[in-house]
Amino acid sequence: MNAPRTRVRALAVLAALPLLALTACGSGDTVGTAAVGTAAVGTAAVGTAAVGAGASAAPTDDPVAAVRKVDSVAALLPAAVRKAGTLKVGSAIGAPPGAYYPNGPDKAPAGQDIDLADAVAKVLGVRLQRQDASFETILPALGSGKYDFGTGNFGVTTARLKTIDFVTYIDDGQGFAVKKGSTTLKKKVTDLTQLCGLTIGTGAGTTFETTLAAEKDVCAKAGRKPYDVKVYSENAATLTALQQGRIDVIMSTINGLRHQAAQPASGTAFLGEYHRLDVGFTFKKHSPLTKAFRAAVNTLIKNGAYARILDKWGTTGSAIDASRINPPEHT
């Protein structure tokens, strides 16, 4: 049996608009997901709310501009891809620092995931055809060929590895946040029994939702009232629910929640890391693209562009030494 779920739609999105207007001009996976959101690892549906609660103006530096094609890496792509010169990417736009709309959904998205995908494409000598999509729809669409790969702060899990190939580019993970000043949770969550009796908000189709559902019996085993889970399709709705007292705590990406808490207008407090996860570009199983993407990420790491991108978005704590294909889930 799944944990209780609530899908928040148009009314919740409209309720979030005043907060979005307040924060979109501030400083910058959901509330972050999207930040609250980057496993994070999880994120949000495309729409007005995807501007990003707790968001800020995008940094102006452009570390991708200097990236150039590397012929030896581009040669790892299938001949048909090299000839076409394009790749289709399904991109989940949630909130900073992963991916968000700093200037509204009618303008180009920005974020760490956007920059890294663009940099990889430049190394490979291809153009990206970006299609914004809700987080939960991207992985199922890879097998059908709708997208060649996906981005959205997708965390590597044992379950996902059965049907999806990953090429890692950061190490993010799961964390928690509460409303600033809340006394509901006063310290870092290290055990889900700390959540017993509380209502948790999280993103649809994320590792957070999966983790909470898998551990739904921990409170009963401890003789305590179970926690309730409310699932939202948009990060702004999750944050609005927290501020209005309809949920007690948010579970989302470490980087997203940390970023969000740094924005005074968001009114949240980050409670720290719960579980780390590798995060990567996603592909259909046995994709012929993975070796080229791994080589491209490693090229960016070696030439310094990778570090400059992470520094731009304040995520240097998630840097990896080398990209891997399908590493096992962190235990």
Secondary structure, DSSP 4 states (H G I P E B T S, - for coil): -PPP-----HHHHHHHHHHHHHHTTB-----STTT-----B----SSGGGG-TT-BPPP---TTTT----HHHHTTS-HHHHHH-EEEEEE---STTTSB-TT-TTS--BSHHHHHHHHHHHHHT-EEEEEE--HHHHHHHHTTTS-SEEES-BBP-HHHHTTEEEEEEEEEEEEEEEETT--S--S---SGGGGTT-EEEEETTSHHHHHHHHTTTHHHHTTSPPPEEEEESSHHHHHHHHHTTS-SEEEEEHHHHHHHHTSGGG-EEEEEEEEEEEEEEEEETT-TTHHHHHHHHHHHHHHSHHHHHHHHHT-GGG--SS--BSPPPP-
